Amino acid sequence: MHAPVHHRVGSRQVFAIAGPAMVANLTTPLIGVVSTTAIGRLDDAALLGGVAMASVIFDCLFWLFGFLRMSTLAFTAQALGAGETREQTVILVRGFIVAGLIGAALIALQLPLAGALFDLMGGSEGVTRAAKTYFMIRIWSSPFAFANYVILGWLVGQARANPALALQVVINLVNMVATILLVLVYDTGIAGAAIAALASEAIGFMLGVIVCRRYALGGFAVPRATLFDREKLMRLLAVNTDILIRTAALIAVFLFFTAKGARAGDVTLAANSVLNNFLLISAFFLDGLANAAQQLCGRSFGARDAKGFADSTRLVLRWGLGFAIVVAVLFAGFGPDIINVMTASEDVRRAAREFLPFIVLAPIPGVFAFGFDGIYVGATWAREMRNLMLLSLAIFFAVWLALQSFGNAGLWSALIAFYVARGGLQGARYPVLYQATFARP
């Protein structure tokens, strides 16, 4: 084992990674806005419902495989900290192989997958037909989308956040421009929106490979024995599986929350949808800080730098808490006005204002939920993160069961309890894992 090397960690390093990630996150929702607007201009409710349904499916489906980005980022940062230059390229190539295999599997299974998913969604015949058209085209973007996760994780793992930002912005801009051209100019309907998504991911992948080749010392040629090293492959499989289970639990919470809100009536569903936008705004920034935690903690972990790891943890959580307090104050002060802008319905406005206090409260526990997620990923404490997420999921359902008589307020209380459980449980476990990790010879 090499001797520990201390890398000084400061606020500048945190925001050098978090800043570009925040900007990239903010550009992502514009895709949905442009697609929805372009399809909406066709004045066909079934098409609009179809693109909305299919977009939700792809959001969840692709989110499920987000481990490709997270594990690539963590292992790359650890290799960087350990000074293993060639291993960083091996991690990239391994990631491409896994991304290609998963993408190919989804394409091969597209028919049974579409049947199962659309039966579950239960849309009308017209909406389902439109959504299937979109699905059958966009599913071909899977290998490119997953490879782009790997590229993004690899670049951020090397602390090259600006190239990662540039690629993300290019993908989003190509998607938006292509959607406008194909749907509104060339009148290709919902198929055009799907083709735009496919084209943007493919172009992003090609540009990403060019960028990665520039930073891959020695090129992409990797000895077969090194690439398929059994020990490292098994570790990659274990970490990816644990993150996959953790992500599935996270998706389950938000799908359950949406479904229960929908059953509470149209006004409650609309109010929750408005308030969810507030959560998304804070989540974009908190996820940027989580990216910083993944890279900085991963690098310190690889370098066996206990002080650097502790400094990274402290800085990310401190800045996150400061940001969360500011956001909470802004939501409390301007929340009612923002709600008025987002909906013209007085009933929806009234319902949204009633549950606004939950939104004001959410960023505070959210800091620790997102922050410790990033720290645990960076240190590849994936098994512990999985177990604590499953426990948090159980707490979410327990609180909901206890408070379901309070209706939507009980549902929001369960969601806040879920945030608190995620951050609290990981925070409580952190000292034990830290000691065990850095006490090893």
TORKOL-4160 file (C-alpha; in steps of 0.2 Angstrom, whole numbers, padded with zeros to 4 digits, m for minus):
441
<pt num="1" X="0000" Y="0000" Z="0000"/>
<pt num="2" X="0007" Y="0017" Z="m0005"/>
<pt num="3" X="0010" Y="0030" Z="0008"/>
<pt num="4" X="m0005" Y="0042" Z="0011"/>
<pt num="5" X="m0004" Y="0059" Z="0001"/>
<pt num="6" X="m0013" Y="0074" Z="0008"/>
<pt num="7" X="m0021" Y="0085" Z="m0005"/>
<pt num="8" X="m0027" Y="0102" Z="0001"/>
<pt num="9" X="m0046" Y="0103" Z="0000"/>
<pt num="10" X="m0055" Y="0120" Z="0000"/>
<pt num="11" X="m0070" Y="0129" Z="m0005"/>
<pt num="12" X="m0063" Y="0133" Z="m0022"/>
<pt num="13" X="m0061" Y="0114" Z="m0026"/>
<pt num="14" X="m0079" Y="0111" Z="m0020"/>
<pt num="15" X="m0086" Y="0124" Z="m0032"/>
<pt num="16" X="m0075" Y="0120" Z="m0047"/>
<pt num="17" X="m0084" Y="0103" Z="m0048"/>
<pt num="18" X="m0101" Y="0108" Z="m0040"/>
<pt num="19" X="m0103" Y="0124" Z="m0051"/>
<pt num="20" X="m0103" Y="0116" Z="m0068"/>
<pt num="21" X="m0113" Y="0101" Z="m0062"/>
<pt num="22" X="m0127" Y="0114" Z="m0056"/>
<pt num="23" X="m0127" Y="0122" Z="m0072"/>
<pt num="24" X="m0128" Y="0106" Z="m0082"/>
<pt num="25" X="m0143" Y="0101" Z="m0070"/>
<pt num="26" X="m0152" Y="0117" Z="m0074"/>
<pt num="27" X="m0151" Y="0114" Z="m0093"/>
<pt num="28" X="m0159" Y="0097" Z="m0092"/>
<pt num="29" X="m0177" Y="0102" Z="m0088"/>
<pt num="30" X="m0177" Y="0113" Z="m0103"/>
<pt num="31" X="m0177" Y="0097" Z="m0114"/>
<pt num="32" X="m0194" Y="0092" Z="m0106"/>
<pt num="33" X="m0201" Y="0110" Z="m0108"/>
<pt num="34" X="m0196" Y="0111" Z="m0126"/>
<pt num="35" X="m0203" Y="0094" Z="m0130"/>
<pt num="36" X="m0219" Y="0097" Z="m0121"/>
<pt num="37" X="m0221" Y="0114" Z="m0129"/>
<pt num="38" X="m0217" Y="0108" Z="m0147"/>
<pt num="39" X="m0229" Y="0093" Z="m0146"/>
<pt num="40" X="m0242" Y="0105" Z="m0137"/>
<pt num="41" X="m0242" Y="0116" Z="m0152"/>
<pt num="42" X="m0249" Y="0102" Z="m0163"/>
<pt num="43" X="m0265" Y="0104" Z="m0153"/>
<pt num="44" X="m0267" Y="0085" Z="m0150"/>
<pt num="45" X="m0270" Y="0080" Z="m0132"/>
<pt num="46" X="m0266" Y="0062" Z="m0135"/>
<pt num="47" X="m0249" Y="0066" Z="m0142"/>
<pt num="48" X="m0245" Y="0078" Z="m0127"/>
<pt num="49" X="m0250" Y="0064" Z="m0115"/>
<pt num="50" X="m0240" Y="0052" Z="m0124"/>
<pt num="51" X="m0224" Y="0062" Z="m0124"/>
<pt num="52" X="m0227" Y="0065" Z="m0105"/>
<pt num="53" X="m0230" Y="0047" Z="m0101"/>
<pt num="54" X="m0215" Y="0041" Z="m0111"/>
<pt num="55" X="m0204" Y="0054" Z="m0104"/>
<pt num="56" X="m0208" Y="0048" Z="m0086"/>
<pt num="57" X="m0204" Y="0030" Z="m0091"/>
<pt num="58" X="m0187" Y="0035" Z="m0098"/>
<pt num="59" X="m0183" Y="0047" Z="m0083"/>
<pt num="60" X="m0186" Y="0032" Z="m0071"/>
<pt num="61" X="m0178" Y="0019" Z="m0083"/>
<pt num="62" X="m0162" Y="0029" Z="m0086"/>
<pt num="63" X="m0162" Y="0035" Z="m0068"/>
<pt num="64" X="m0161" Y="0017" Z="m0063"/>
<pt num="65" X="m0145" Y="0015" Z="m0072"/>
<pt num="66" X="m0137" Y="0030" Z="m0065"/>
<pt num="67" X="m0125" Y="0019" Z="m0056"/>
<pt num="68" X="m0115" Y="0020" Z="m0072"/>
<pt num="69" X="m0111" Y="0038" Z="m0069"/>
<pt num="70" X="m0108" Y="0036" Z="m0050"/>
<pt num="71" X="m0097" Y="0021" Z="m0050"/>
<pt num="72" X="m0087" Y="0027" Z="m0064"/>
<pt num="73" X="m0084" Y="0044" Z="m0055"/>
<pt num="74" X="m0080" Y="0036" Z="m0039"/>
<pt num="75" X="m0068" Y="0023" Z="m0046"/>
<pt num="76" X="m0059" Y="0036" Z="m0057"/>
<pt num="77" X="m0057" Y="0048" Z="m0043"/>
<pt num="78" X="m0050" Y="0034" Z="m0032"/>
<pt num="79" X="m0038" Y="0030" Z="m0046"/>
<pt num="80" X="m0033" Y="0048" Z="m0047"/>
<pt num="81" X="m0030" Y="0049" Z="m0029"/>
<pt num="82" X="m0019" Y="0033" Z="m0029"/>
<pt num="83" X="m0009" Y="0040" Z="m0044"/>
<pt num="84" X="m0015" Y="0025" Z="m0055"/>
<pt num="85" X="m0015" Y="0034" Z="m0072"/>
<pt num="86" X="m0017" Y="0019" Z="m0083"/>
<pt num="87" X="m0031" Y="0012" Z="m0072"/>
<pt num="88" X="m0042" Y="0028" Z="m0075"/>
<pt num="89" X="m0043" Y="0023" Z="m0094"/>
<pt num="90" X="m0046" Y="0005" Z="m0090"/>
<pt num="91" X="m0061" Y="0011" Z="m0079"/>
<pt num="92" X="m0068" Y="0021" Z="m0094"/>
<pt num="93" X="m0067" Y="0006" Z="m0106"/>
<pt num="94" X="m0075" Y="m0006" Z="m0093"/>
<pt num="95" X="m0089" Y="0007" Z="m0091"/>
<pt num="96" X="m0092" Y="0008" Z="m0110"/>
<pt num="97" X="m0093" Y="m0011" Z="m0111"/>
<pt num="98" X="m0106" Y="m0012" Z="m0096"/>
<pt num="99" X="m0116" Y="0003" Z="m0104"/>
<pt num="100" X="m0116" Y="m0006" Z="m0121"/>
<pt num="101" X="m0122" Y="m0022" Z="m0114"/>
<pt num="102" X="m0136" Y="m0014" Z="m0104"/>
<pt num="103" X="m0141" Y="m0003" Z="m0118"/>
<pt num="104" X="m0141" Y="m0019" Z="m0130"/>
<pt num="105" X="m0152" Y="m0029" Z="m0117"/>
<pt num="106" X="m0165" Y="m0015" Z="m0116"/>
<pt num="107" X="m0166" Y="m0014" Z="m0135"/>
<pt num="108" X="m0168" Y="m0033" Z="m0137"/>
<pt num="109" X="m0181" Y="m0033" Z="m0123"/>
<pt num="110" X="m0190" Y="m0017" Z="m0130"/>
<pt num="111" X="m0207" Y="m0026" Z="m0134"/>
<pt num="112" X="m0210" Y="m0035" Z="m0118"/>
<pt num="113" X="m0203" Y="m0020" Z="m0108"/>
<pt num="114" X="m0215" Y="m0008" Z="m0117"/>
<pt num="115" X="m0230" Y="m0020" Z="m0115"/>
<pt num="116" X="m0227" Y="m0021" Z="m0096"/>
<pt num="117" X="m0223" Y="m0003" Z="m0093"/>
<pt num="118" X="m0238" Y="0004" Z="m0103"/>
<pt num="119" X="m0250" Y="m0009" Z="m0095"/>
<pt num="120" X="m0243" Y="m0002" Z="m0078"/>
<pt num="121" X="m0246" Y="0016" Z="m0083"/>
<pt num="122" X="m0264" Y="0013" Z="m0088"/>
<pt num="123" X="m0266" Y="0027" Z="m0100"/>
<pt num="124" X="m0280" Y="0029" Z="m0113"/>
<pt num="125" X="m0278" Y="0020" Z="m0130"/>
<pt num="126" X="m0273" Y="0036" Z="m0139"/>
<pt num="127" X="m0260" Y="0042" Z="m0126"/>
<pt num="128" X="m0253" Y="0024" Z="m0125"/>
<pt num="129" X="m0251" Y="0023" Z="m0144"/>
<pt num="130" X="m0242" Y="0039" Z="m0145"/>
<pt num="131" X="m0231" Y="0035" Z="m0130"/>
<pt num="132" X="m0226" Y="0018" Z="m0138"/>
<pt num="133" X="m0221" Y="0027" Z="m0154"/>
<pt num="134" X="m0210" Y="0038" Z="m0144"/>
<pt num="135" X="m0203" Y="0023" Z="m0134"/>
<pt num="136" X="m0199" Y="0012" Z="m0149"/>
<pt num="137" X="m0188" Y="0025" Z="m0156"/>
<pt num="138" X="m0180" Y="0032" Z="m0141"/>
<pt num="139" X="m0175" Y="0015" Z="m0133"/>
<pt num="140" X="m0162" Y="0014" Z="m0147"/>
<pt num="141" X="m0153" Y="0029" Z="m0138"/>
<pt num="142" X="m0150" Y="0018" Z="m0123"/>
<pt num="143" X="m0132" Y="0013" Z="m0127"/>
<pt num="144" X="m0127" Y="0031" Z="m0131"/>
<pt num="145" X="m0136" Y="0038" Z="m0115"/>
<pt num="146" X="m0128" Y="0025" Z="m0104"/>
<pt num="147" X="m0111" Y="0028" Z="m0112"/>
<pt num="148" X="m0113" Y="0047" Z="m0109"/>
<pt num="149" X="m0116" Y="0043" Z="m0090"/>
<pt num="150" X="m0099" Y="0034" Z="m0090"/>
<pt num="151" X="m0091" Y="0049" Z="m0099"/>
<pt num="152" X="m0098" Y="0061" Z="m0087"/>
<pt num="153" X="m0093" Y="0051" Z="m0072"/>
<pt num="154" X="m0076" Y="0049" Z="m0079"/>
<pt num="155" X="m0073" Y="0067" Z="m0083"/>
<pt num="156" X="m0079" Y="0073" Z="m0066"/>
<pt num="157" X="m0070" Y="0059" Z="m0057"/>
<pt num="158" X="m0054" Y="0067" Z="m0064"/>
<pt num="159" X="m0060" Y="0084" Z="m0058"/>
<pt num="160" X="m0062" Y="0089" Z="m0077"/>
<pt num="161" X="m0080" Y="0097" Z="m0073"/>
<pt num="162" X="m0079" Y="0110" Z="m0087"/>
<pt num="163" X="m0078" Y="0098" Z="m0102"/>
<pt num="164" X="m0091" Y="0087" Z="m0093"/>
<pt num="165" X="m0102" Y="0103" Z="m0092"/>
<pt num="166" X="m0099" Y="0107" Z="m0111"/>
<pt num="167" X="m0104" Y="0090" Z="m0116"/>
<pt num="168" X="m0120" Y="0090" Z="m0106"/>
<pt num="169" X="m0125" Y="0107" Z="m0113"/>
<pt num="170" X="m0121" Y="0101" Z="m0131"/>
<pt num="171" X="m0132" Y="0086" Z="m0128"/>
<pt num="172" X="m0147" Y="0096" Z="m0121"/>
<pt num="173" X="m0145" Y="0110" Z="m0135"/>
<pt num="174" X="m0145" Y="0098" Z="m0149"/>
<pt num="175" X="m0160" Y="0089" Z="m0142"/>
<pt num="176" X="m0170" Y="0106" Z="m0141"/>
<pt num="177" X="m0165" Y="0112" Z="m0158"/>
<pt num="178" X="m0168" Y="0095" Z="m0166"/>
<pt num="179" X="m0185" Y="0094" Z="m0157"/>
<pt num="180" X="m0190" Y="0111" Z="m0164"/>
<pt num="181" X="m0185" Y="0107" Z="m0181"/>
<pt num="182" X="m0192" Y="0090" Z="m0183"/>
<pt num="183" X="m0208" Y="0093" Z="m0174"/>
<pt num="184" X="m0213" Y="0110" Z="m0179"/>
<pt num="185" X="m0204" Y="0113" Z="m0195"/>
<pt num="186" X="m0204" Y="0096" Z="m0203"/>
<pt num="187" X="m0220" Y="0090" Z="m0195"/>
<pt num="188" X="m0214" Y="0073" Z="m0189"/>
<pt num="189" X="m0225" Y="0073" Z="m0174"/>
<pt num="190" X="m0220" Y="0063" Z="m0158"/>
<pt num="191" X="m0208" Y="0052" Z="m0168"/>
<pt num="192" X="m0198" Y="0068" Z="m0171"/>
<pt num="193" X="m0196" Y="0071" Z="m0153"/>
<pt num="194" X="m0190" Y="0054" Z="m0150"/>
<pt num="195" X="m0178" Y="0055" Z="m0165"/>
<pt num="196" X="m0171" Y="0071" Z="m0158"/>
<pt num="197" X="m0167" Y="0063" Z="m0141"/>
<pt num="198" X="m0159" Y="0048" Z="m0150"/>
<pt num="199" X="m0148" Y="0060" Z="m0161"/>
<pt num="200" X="m0143" Y="0071" Z="m0146"/>
<pt num="201" X="m0137" Y="0056" Z="m0136"/>
<pt num="202" X="m0127" Y="0049" Z="m0151"/>
<pt num="203" X="m0119" Y="0066" Z="m0155"/>
<pt num="204" X="m0115" Y="0068" Z="m0137"/>
<pt num="205" X="m0107" Y="0051" Z="m0136"/>
<pt num="206" X="m0096" Y="0054" Z="m0152"/>
<pt num="207" X="m0090" Y="0071" Z="m0145"/>
<pt num="208" X="m0087" Y="0063" Z="m0128"/>
<pt num="209" X="m0076" Y="0049" Z="m0135"/>
<pt num="210" X="m0066" Y="0063" Z="m0144"/>
<pt num="211" X="m0064" Y="0073" Z="m0127"/>
<pt num="212" X="m0060" Y="0057" Z="m0117"/>
<pt num="213" X="m0047" Y="0052" Z="m0130"/>
<pt num="214" X="m0038" Y="0068" Z="m0127"/>
<pt num="215" X="m0036" Y="0064" Z="m0108"/>
<pt num="216" X="m0034" Y="0045" Z="m0109"/>
<pt num="217" X="m0015" Y="0044" Z="m0108"/>
<pt num="218" X="m0009" Y="0029" Z="m0119"/>
<pt num="219" X="m0026" Y="0029" Z="m0129"/>
<pt num="220" X="m0040" Y="0017" Z="m0127"/>
<pt num="221" X="m0030" Y="0001" Z="m0130"/>
<pt num="222" X="m0031" Y="m0009" Z="m0114"/>
<pt num="223" X="m0023" Y="m0027" Z="m0112"/>
<pt num="224" X="m0037" Y="m0039" Z="m0111"/>
<pt num="225" X="m0030" Y="m0047" Z="m0095"/>
<pt num="226" X="m0031" Y="m0029" Z="m0086"/>
<pt num="227" X="m0048" Y="m0025" Z="m0093"/>
<pt num="228" X="m0056" Y="m0041" Z="m0087"/>
<pt num="229" X="m0046" Y="m0042" Z="m0070"/>
<pt num="230" X="m0058" Y="m0054" Z="m0060"/>
<pt num="231" X="m0056" Y="m0045" Z="m0043"/>
<pt num="232" X="m0059" Y="m0028" Z="m0050"/>
<pt num="233" X="m0074" Y="m0034" Z="m0061"/>
<pt num="234" X="m0082" Y="m0042" Z="m0045"/>
<pt num="235" X="m0080" Y="m0026" Z="m0036"/>
<pt num="236" X="m0087" Y="m0016" Z="m0050"/>
<pt num="237" X="m0102" Y="m0028" Z="m0051"/>
<pt num="238" X="m0105" Y="m0027" Z="m0032"/>
<pt num="239" X="m0104" Y="m0008" Z="m0031"/>
<pt num="240" X="m0116" Y="m0006" Z="m0046"/>
<pt num="241" X="m0128" Y="m0019" Z="m0039"/>
<pt num="242" X="m0129" Y="m0010" Z="m0023"/>
<pt num="243" X="m0131" Y="0007" Z="m0031"/>
<pt num="244" X="m0145" Y="0000" Z="m0042"/>
<pt num="245" X="m0155" Y="m0007" Z="m0027"/>
<pt num="246" X="m0153" Y="0010" Z="m0018"/>
<pt num="247" X="m0159" Y="0019" Z="m0033"/>
<pt num="248" X="m0174" Y="0008" Z="m0036"/>
<pt num="249" X="m0179" Y="0011" Z="m0018"/>
<pt num="250" X="m0177" Y="0030" Z="m0021"/>
<pt num="251" X="m0188" Y="0029" Z="m0037"/>
<pt num="252" X="m0201" Y="0018" Z="m0027"/>
<pt num="253" X="m0203" Y="0033" Z="m0015"/>
<pt num="254" X="m0207" Y="0046" Z="m0028"/>
<pt num="255" X="m0218" Y="0035" Z="m0038"/>
<pt num="256" X="m0228" Y="0030" Z="m0023"/>
<pt num="257" X="m0229" Y="0049" Z="m0018"/>
<pt num="258" X="m0235" Y="0053" Z="m0036"/>
<pt num="259" X="m0248" Y="0039" Z="m0036"/>
<pt num="260" X="m0255" Y="0043" Z="m0019"/>
<pt num="261" X="m0256" Y="0062" Z="m0024"/>
<pt num="262" X="m0265" Y="0057" Z="m0040"/>
<pt num="263" X="m0278" Y="0047" Z="m0030"/>
<pt num="264" X="m0282" Y="0062" Z="m0019"/>
<pt num="265" X="m0290" Y="0071" Z="m0033"/>
<pt num="266" X="m0285" Y="0083" Z="m0047"/>
<pt num="267" X="m0282" Y="0098" Z="m0036"/>
<pt num="268" X="m0271" Y="0089" Z="m0024"/>
<pt num="269" X="m0261" Y="0081" Z="m0039"/>
<pt num="270" X="m0259" Y="0098" Z="m0047"/>
<pt num="271" X="m0254" Y="0106" Z="m0031"/>
<pt num="272" X="m0241" Y="0093" Z="m0028"/>
<pt num="273" X="m0234" Y="0094" Z="m0046"/>
<pt num="274" X="m0232" Y="0113" Z="m0043"/>
<pt num="275" X="m0223" Y="0110" Z="m0026"/>
<pt num="276" X="m0212" Y="0096" Z="m0034"/>
<pt num="277" X="m0204" Y="0110" Z="m0045"/>
<pt num="278" X="m0198" Y="0118" Z="m0029"/>
<pt num="279" X="m0190" Y="0102" Z="m0024"/>
<pt num="280" X="m0182" Y="0100" Z="m0041"/>
<pt num="281" X="m0174" Y="0117" Z="m0040"/>
<pt num="282" X="m0166" Y="0114" Z="m0024"/>
<pt num="283" X="m0161" Y="0096" Z="m0029"/>
<pt num="284" X="m0152" Y="0102" Z="m0044"/>
<pt num="285" X="m0140" Y="0112" Z="m0033"/>
<pt num="286" X="m0139" Y="0099" Z="m0020"/>
<pt num="287" X="m0134" Y="0086" Z="m0033"/>
<pt num="288" X="m0120" Y="0097" Z="m0039"/>
<pt num="289" X="m0113" Y="0097" Z="m0021"/>
<pt num="290" X="m0115" Y="0078" Z="m0021"/>
<pt num="291" X="m0105" Y="0077" Z="m0037"/>
<pt num="292" X="m0091" Y="0087" Z="m0028"/>
<pt num="293" X="m0092" Y="0075" Z="m0013"/>
<pt num="294" X="m0090" Y="0060" Z="m0024"/>
<pt num="295" X="m0075" Y="0067" Z="m0033"/>
<pt num="296" X="m0066" Y="0074" Z="m0018"/>
<pt num="297" X="m0070" Y="0060" Z="m0006"/>
<pt num="298" X="m0066" Y="0047" Z="m0020"/>
<pt num="299" X="m0049" Y="0055" Z="m0023"/>
<pt num="300" X="m0045" Y="0056" Z="m0004"/>
<pt num="301" X="m0050" Y="0038" Z="m0002"/>
<pt num="302" X="m0039" Y="0033" Z="m0016"/>
<pt num="303" X="m0024" Y="0043" Z="m0009"/>
<pt num="304" X="m0028" Y="0035" Z="0009"/>
<pt num="305" X="m0029" Y="0054" Z="0014"/>
<pt num="306" X="m0040" Y="0053" Z="0030"/>
<pt num="307" X="m0038" Y="0072" Z="0033"/>
<pt num="308" X="m0043" Y="0076" Z="0015"/>
<pt num="309" X="m0058" Y="0065" Z="0016"/>
<pt num="310" X="m0064" Y="0073" Z="0032"/>
<pt num="311" X="m0061" Y="0091" Z="0025"/>
<pt num="312" X="m0071" Y="0086" Z="0010"/>
<pt num="313" X="m0085" Y="0080" Z="0020"/>
<pt num="314" X="m0085" Y="0095" Z="0031"/>
<pt num="315" X="m0084" Y="0108" Z="0017"/>
<pt num="316" X="m0098" Y="0099" Z="0006"/>
<pt num="317" X="m0110" Y="0098" Z="0021"/>
<pt num="318" X="m0106" Y="0116" Z="0027"/>
<pt num="319" X="m0109" Y="0124" Z="0010"/>
<pt num="320" X="m0124" Y="0113" Z="0007"/>
<pt num="321" X="m0132" Y="0119" Z="0024"/>
<pt num="322" X="m0128" Y="0137" Z="0020"/>
<pt num="323" X="m0136" Y="0135" Z="0003"/>
<pt num="324" X="m0151" Y="0126" Z="0010"/>
<pt num="325" X="m0155" Y="0140" Z="0023"/>
<pt num="326" X="m0154" Y="0153" Z="0009"/>
<pt num="327" X="m0166" Y="0142" Z="m0002"/>
<pt num="328" X="m0178" Y="0139" Z="0013"/>
<pt num="329" X="m0179" Y="0158" Z="0017"/>
<pt num="330" X="m0182" Y="0162" Z="m0002"/>
<pt num="331" X="m0196" Y="0148" Z="m0003"/>
<pt num="332" X="m0204" Y="0155" Z="0013"/>
<pt num="333" X="m0203" Y="0173" Z="0007"/>
<pt num="334" X="m0207" Y="0171" Z="m0012"/>
<pt num="335" X="m0216" Y="0154" Z="m0012"/>
<pt num="336" X="m0234" Y="0161" Z="m0013"/>
<pt num="337" X="m0229" Y="0172" Z="m0027"/>
<pt num="338" X="m0220" Y="0158" Z="m0037"/>
<pt num="339" X="m0236" Y="0147" Z="m0035"/>
<pt num="340" X="m0247" Y="0161" Z="m0042"/>
<pt num="341" X="m0235" Y="0162" Z="m0057"/>
<pt num="342" X="m0235" Y="0143" Z="m0060"/>
<pt num="343" X="m0254" Y="0141" Z="m0059"/>
<pt num="344" X="m0270" Y="0151" Z="m0063"/>
<pt num="345" X="m0282" Y="0140" Z="m0053"/>
<pt num="346" X="m0287" Y="0147" Z="m0037"/>
<pt num="347" X="m0291" Y="0130" Z="m0030"/>
<pt num="348" X="m0273" Y="0124" Z="m0034"/>
<pt num="349" X="m0265" Y="0139" Z="m0028"/>
<pt num="350" X="m0274" Y="0137" Z="m0011"/>
<pt num="351" X="m0269" Y="0119" Z="m0010"/>
<pt num="352" X="m0251" Y="0122" Z="m0014"/>
<pt num="353" X="m0250" Y="0136" Z="m0001"/>
<pt num="354" X="m0257" Y="0125" Z="0012"/>
<pt num="355" X="m0242" Y="0112" Z="0009"/>
<pt num="356" X="m0229" Y="0125" Z="0006"/>
<pt num="357" X="m0221" Y="0124" Z="0024"/>
<pt num="358" X="m0216" Y="0106" Z="0019"/>
<pt num="359" X="m0206" Y="0113" Z="0004"/>
<pt num="360" X="m0198" Y="0127" Z="0015"/>
<pt num="361" X="m0192" Y="0113" Z="0027"/>
<pt num="362" X="m0186" Y="0100" Z="0014"/>
<pt num="363" X="m0169" Y="0108" Z="0009"/>
<pt num="364" X="m0162" Y="0107" Z="0027"/>
<pt num="365" X="m0163" Y="0087" Z="0028"/>
<pt num="366" X="m0160" Y="0087" Z="0009"/>
<pt num="367" X="m0143" Y="0093" Z="0012"/>
<pt num="368" X="m0138" Y="0078" Z="0022"/>
<pt num="369" X="m0147" Y="0066" Z="0011"/>
<pt num="370" X="m0138" Y="0072" Z="m0005"/>
<pt num="371" X="m0122" Y="0076" Z="0004"/>
<pt num="372" X="m0119" Y="0059" Z="0012"/>
<pt num="373" X="m0125" Y="0050" Z="m0004"/>
<pt num="374" X="m0110" Y="0059" Z="m0013"/>
<pt num="375" X="m0098" Y="0055" Z="0002"/>
<pt num="376" X="m0104" Y="0036" Z="0002"/>
<pt num="377" X="m0102" Y="0035" Z="m0017"/>
<pt num="378" X="m0085" Y="0043" Z="m0017"/>
<pt num="379" X="m0079" Y="0030" Z="m0004"/>
<pt num="380" X="m0088" Y="0016" Z="m0013"/>
<pt num="381" X="m0097" Y="0012" Z="0004"/>
<pt num="382" X="m0111" Y="0006" Z="m0008"/>
<pt num="383" X="m0117" Y="m0009" Z="0003"/>
<pt num="384" X="m0120" Y="0002" Z="0018"/>
<pt num="385" X="m0128" Y="0015" Z="0007"/>
<pt num="386" X="m0140" Y="0002" Z="0000"/>
<pt num="387" X="m0144" Y="m0005" Z="0017"/>
<pt num="388" X="m0148" Y="0012" Z="0025"/>
<pt num="389" X="m0158" Y="0017" Z="0010"/>
<pt num="390" X="m0169" Y="0002" Z="0012"/>
<pt num="391" X="m0171" Y="0006" Z="0030"/>
<pt num="392" X="m0176" Y="0024" Z="0025"/>
<pt num="393" X="m0188" Y="0017" Z="0013"/>
<pt num="394" X="m0196" Y="0007" Z="0027"/>
<pt num="395" X="m0197" Y="0022" Z="0038"/>
<pt num="396" X="m0206" Y="0032" Z="0024"/>
<pt num="397" X="m0219" Y="0019" Z="0023"/>
<pt num="398" X="m0221" Y="0017" Z="0042"/>
<pt num="399" X="m0223" Y="0036" Z="0043"/>
<pt num="400" X="m0236" Y="0036" Z="0029"/>
<pt num="401" X="m0246" Y="0022" Z="0037"/>
<pt num="402" X="m0246" Y="0031" Z="0054"/>
<pt num="403" X="m0251" Y="0048" Z="0046"/>
<pt num="404" X="m0262" Y="0042" Z="0031"/>
<pt num="405" X="m0277" Y="0049" Z="0040"/>
<pt num="406" X="m0270" Y="0066" Z="0038"/>
<pt num="407" X="m0271" Y="0064" Z="0019"/>
<pt num="408" X="m0259" Y="0074" Z="0008"/>
<pt num="409" X="m0251" Y="0082" Z="0024"/>
<pt num="410" X="m0247" Y="0064" Z="0030"/>
<pt num="411" X="m0240" Y="0060" Z="0013"/>
<pt num="412" X="m0228" Y="0076" Z="0013"/>
<pt num="413" X="m0223" Y="0072" Z="0031"/>
<pt num="414" X="m0218" Y="0054" Z="0026"/>
<pt num="415" X="m0207" Y="0062" Z="0012"/>
<pt num="416" X="m0199" Y="0074" Z="0024"/>
<pt num="417" X="m0196" Y="0059" Z="0036"/>
<pt num="418" X="m0188" Y="0050" Z="0022"/>
<pt num="419" X="m0176" Y="0064" Z="0019"/>
<pt num="420" X="m0172" Y="0065" Z="0037"/>
<pt num="421" X="m0169" Y="0046" Z="0038"/>
<pt num="422" X="m0158" Y="0046" Z="0023"/>
<pt num="423" X="m0146" Y="0060" Z="0030"/>
<pt num="424" X="m0148" Y="0055" Z="0048"/>
<pt num="425" X="m0144" Y="0036" Z="0046"/>
<pt num="426" X="m0129" Y="0039" Z="0035"/>
<pt num="427" X="m0123" Y="0053" Z="0046"/>
<pt num="428" X="m0124" Y="0042" Z="0061"/>
<pt num="429" X="m0115" Y="0027" Z="0052"/>
<pt num="430" X="m0101" Y="0039" Z="0045"/>
<pt num="431" X="m0089" Y="0039" Z="0060"/>
<pt num="432" X="m0089" Y="0020" Z="0060"/>
<pt num="433" X="m0085" Y="0018" Z="0042"/>
<pt num="434" X="m0072" Y="0032" Z="0042"/>
<pt num="435" X="m0063" Y="0024" Z="0056"/>
<pt num="436" X="m0064" Y="0007" Z="0048"/>
<pt num="437" X="m0058" Y="0014" Z="0032"/>
<pt num="438" X="m0043" Y="0024" Z="0037"/>
<pt num="439" X="m0038" Y="0014" Z="0052"/>
<pt num="440" X="m0033" Y="m0001" Z="0040"/>
<pt num="441" X="m0014" Y="m0003" Z="0038"/>
